[in-house]
Structure formats: C-alpha cells, structure tokens
Amino acid sequence: MSASRMALVTGANQGLGRALVEGLAARLHPDDLVLLTGRNPGRVEDAAREVTQLPGTRARVEGRVLDVADTEAIADLAKELESRYGGVDFVVSNAITRLLPEDSQAARADEFIDVSNTATHAVLRSFGPVLRPGGRLLVVASSLGTLGHLDPRLHHHFENASLDQVEDAVESWRGAIHNGTATQAGWPVWLNVPSKVAQVAAVRAVAAERREHDLATGTLVASVCPGMVDTATSRPWFSDYSHAQSPSQAAVAVLDLILAEHVDPALYGELVRFGRALPWHDGTPPVEQDRIVTP
C-alpha cells in the first residue's frame, strides 16, 4: 500500500455517508485523500468544504459529482483513480433513493433499483479490480438483506449465485414489477427487502471469488448494516425512534471495520452489524411491512 491512502464514499452529502466522510477525514492522515460524492454539484461542494473546515479533520477532502445510476461514470471514476493514484484503499457504496410510505413502490422501482442495485453491481465490478492490497470494499445494506426475509420460492435466485446471476435476478424482479406478476411470484411489495438481499448476495458473490487472495493480503470485501439510523430517509417509516442512532453514532462501527488493523476471516464476505456477521439464512418475510406501503 502506498504511503498515502485514498478513500471513496458514495451518497455522502448527508446522513450516514456524510458521517463516514467526517470520520475518515478525522482518522486518516494529512497526506490521505477522502472523496465525497453525490449527484448535486452544489451540495457536494458545500459538504466537502464543511468537512474540510471541521476542527477534527486531518485528511484532505474533495467533492466529486457522481450519479451512481450511471454505470459508465462509475467505471470511468475507477479508471481515473487507478491512473492517478494507483488504486483505492477504501470504498464505501452508500447511495440510496429516498422513498415515502405514501409513494407507489412500483412507480419508483426503476429509480430505486438503479441506485441501490445496479450501482452496487457497478461499484463491485469497477472498484474491485482497483482495490489496493489491504483495502476495504464495503456496501451499506441492512439486516433486511438476509435471505430469510424473502419468500422461499425466491431463494434459488441468490443462494450461491454469481454476480451475473444476481444481476439477472434483479432484472427479473424489475420485469415482474412492470408486468404485474411480482406479487404472484413471491416478491414483496416493499422494494427495500429484495433490494437489500440482492445487495448482500452481490457482495457474497464477489467475495467468494476473491476470498483466498484477499485474506492473504489483509483485504476485506463485505456488506454492512449500520443499525437503525435517524435520517430523513428512514424517519417516515418508523414511529419509535427511541433506539435510533445519529449518523455519527452509526458511523463508528463502520469506521472501526474499515480501519481495523487486521481482517477477521469470519466477517469476510458477510453482512456485518456492529462487528459481528449476521446469518445469511436468518429472517422471515416481512408480511406486515407490505401492508403499510402503497403497491
């Protein structure tokens, strides 16, 4: 690994992504660089300036406009960072589309899937090859990303799947939403469930191919669950926030995972919450959640 390190966080204008940038900037060194990305140029510029001016900031912070729904833009950024810096040390894929309970899930499906899933696939494909030895490649998901949250009829799409197969499953789900057969096939109405399962499955697929080499070089590929976080995206969905964390609080466990000196093989390729791997087959289909959203 080079003397200076490079970190990239997508969806970092606000919320958890912003907190992760602030934490990395405080815990890395002055020669290190943290790239904060988002779609809105003004928000990206403001966020990068504000983090740079925080009293605890040590590393350099730069803003970069990146629409994660544009897979070519993701690929181009990976090539650029490899050319300029020789690769990337830390990559956190964090972008998400905000949904409200009154929104039509079907009407928002394309936007949601493009940001949460198509972008995840692109980040894994583009940044996996340019990740430096000893690096970290993390996808922010949730505890809903365990396979048990899906109808058993759908498990075969994601169990021991390759990244191509996960991508095909996501597109099959998208098509079923559009042709009105998703519920009949067992897909839940709530987009967040299959989306998170697919994110975790995509990470597992990539990790399965890289595991031996990555563990030998101290490199980690994993998905992470930050727990309940009080943000504008999550607040409309819950009535009780007594146990919710602030973005800064939720970032701590993720930052500890990123900056850990050694990689725990038990966490490699897994969905990690507060330093522990969640069982892949855990969970039950969230029938009650389907009742609170608009089809």
N, C-alpha and C positions, 0 to 999 in steps of 0.2 A: 504494500500500500504506500502511496506517495506521502510525503511529509504533510501536505495539505489535503484536507478531505472535502468532498462535495456531497451535499445533501439536497434532495428534491422532495417537496411536499406539494401534491396537487390538492385543489379545493381548499386553499389556505388563506382566503381573505378574512374568514371569521370562524367562530366556533372552535371545534377541536383542531382543525387544520392550522388555524392561526396560533393556537396554544402550542402545538407541536413545533412550529417555526420558532416561536419565542423560546421554548425550552431548548431546542437545538442551538439556537444562537447564543444562549446563555452558557451552555455546557460544552460547546466546541471551542476551538482556539482561534485567535485573531487571523491566522492565515487560512482558516477554513471558510467555505462559502455555502450559504443556505439559499436555495432558490425557492421563492414563494410564488406559486402560480394560481391563476384564476382566469375567468373569461372576461371580466370587466376591466378595461385598462385603468380607469380612474381608481377603482377600488384596489387593484393590485399595486399601483404606485403609492397610494396612501398607506396601505398596510405595510409595505416594505419600508417606507420612511418612518412610520410609527414604531415598528420593531427596532429599527436601527437606532432610534433615539431613546429606547428604554434603558434605564440605568444599568441593568444587568447584562446587556448584550455585549458579547465578546467577538463572535464571528462576524464576517461580512454577510450582509443580507441584500439580496437583489430580487426584484419583482420580474416576473415573466408572464406575459399573456399566453394562456394555453387553454384552448377549448378541448376538453378530453373526449368529446364526442367526435372529434376529427382525428381519426386514427393515423392519418398521414402526418399530422402535426406532431403527434406523439413520437412517431418513428423518426421524424426529422430532428426533434429535440434530442433524442437519444444519440443519433449520429453526431450532432453538433457537440454534445458534451463529451463524447468519446474522442472526437477530433481535438477539441480544445484542452481537455483536462485528462484525457486518458481513461475516462470512465467515470462512474459514480459510486460513491460509498454507501449512501443511504437513500432509499427511495420509499416514499410512503404514498400509496394511492388512496386518496381520501375523498374524492369528489362524490357528490350526491345531489339528486334532484329533490327539491322540497315539494312535498305533497300535503294537502289538507284533507281532513276526513270527508269534507263535502265534495271533493274532486271526484270525477269519474276515473276510476282506475284504468279502465280500458282506453279512455281518451288520452290519458297521459302515458300509456305504456311505452310507446316508442322512445319518447324523451327519457323516461326513467331507465329503460333497458340500455339505451345508448350510453348514458352517463355512468351507470353502475356496473354494467356487464361488458358491453363492447369495449369500453375504455379499459376495464380491468384486463381483458384479454390482450389489448394492445400494449398496455404497460408491461405485462409479463413477457410478451414476445419481444418488445423493443428494448427494455431495460435489463432483462435477464442476461443477455449476452454481453452487456457493457458494465455489469456489476463487478466491481473490483473484488479480488480475494479478501475475505474478511468483512465483506459488506453485508448490508441488510436490505431485503426487498419485502416490504410489508403491504398488505391490503387490509384496509379498515373495513370490517364486516360487523357482525353482531352475533349474539347467541342464537338468533333465529337461523343462522347458517348451518346448523347441524341437520343431518339427513332426515332424522326422525320427524322433523317438522313438516315433511312432505308426505302426501298420500303414498302408501307402499307401492302403488302401481307405477309411481314415477321414479322410484329409487334406481332402477336399472340405467336411467339416463346419466346418473352421476357417480355411481359406485364403480371405483377403479377405472374411471374414464380418463382418456387423454384430453389435452386441451382442445383439440379439434372436435372431439366428441362432446365436450361441454359446450362449446360454441354452437354445435349443431342442435343440441338440446335447447339452448336458449332461443335459437331462431325458430325451432319447432313450437316452443311455448308462445313466442311472439305471434306466429302464424295462427295458432289456436285461439289467441285472444281476438285477432282480427276477424276470423271466420266464425266466431261464436261457439267454438267447441271446447274451450279451455276448461270450463267447469265440469263438463261431461267427462273429460279425460282425467280429472282429478286435480287440476291446477287450482290453487286457492285464488280467491278474488284479490286478496291483498298482495300487491306486487312485491312487497318487501320480503316475503318469505322465499319464493323461488329465486328471487334475485340474489339474496344473501347465500342461499345454499349453492347457487351456481358460482358465486364469487369464491367461496371456500373450496368448492370442487376444482375450480380452475387453479387455485394455488396448490392444492394437493397434487394435481396432475403435473404441474411444472416441477414441484419439489421431488416427486417420485423419480423423475429423470435426472435430477441434479444431485440427489442426496449424498451419494458416496463422495463425489468430488467436493461438494460444499462443506460437508462435515470435516473433511481433511484440511480444508483451508480456513475453517472458522467462519464460514458464510451462512447466513440464515435467510431462508425464504419461508414466510408464514403469513397467516391471516390473523387479525387481532380484533378482539371485542373490548371496547373501552368501558363497557357497562352503561348504565343509564346516565345520559348527559343532558343537562338543562340547556337546550338551544332552541332557537326559533323553529328549527326543523322538527324537533321531537315534541316540543311542548303541546301542540294541539292534540296529540294522540293520547295523553295521559292526564288523569285528574289528580293523581297523588304524586307530588314531586319531593316528598319529604326525604327520600333516599337518593335523589339525583345529585350528581356531581357537577361542579362547574367545569367548563372546558379545561381550565388549568389543572384542576384536580384529576380529571380523567386522563390528561396527557402524561402524568407522572409514570404510570405503569408502562405505557407505550414507550416513553423515552428510556426507561430503565431497560426494556427489552432491546431497544435499538443500540444502546451504548454499553450493554453488558460486555465484560471483557471476554467471556467465553460463551460458546453456543451450547445450550443443553440439547442433546440429541432427542430427548423426549418432546421437545417443543418444535422441532424441525418439521415443516410442512403442515403443522396443525393449526387449529383455531385456538388462539391463546387469549385467556382472560385473566388479568391480574397475576401473570406469571405462571399460570397453570393451563395445560391443554384440556379443552373440552372434548368429551367423547363424540366422535363423528356420528354415531348412530343414535345419539340422545335426542329427546324431544318428542312432542306429539303434534299432529296437525292442528293449527290454531283455529278451530271452528268458530269460537266466539269472536275472534278478531274479524272474521269475514262479515259478521253481522253489523259492524259499526262503520263500514265503508260503503261508498256508493259504487255499485257494479259498473 
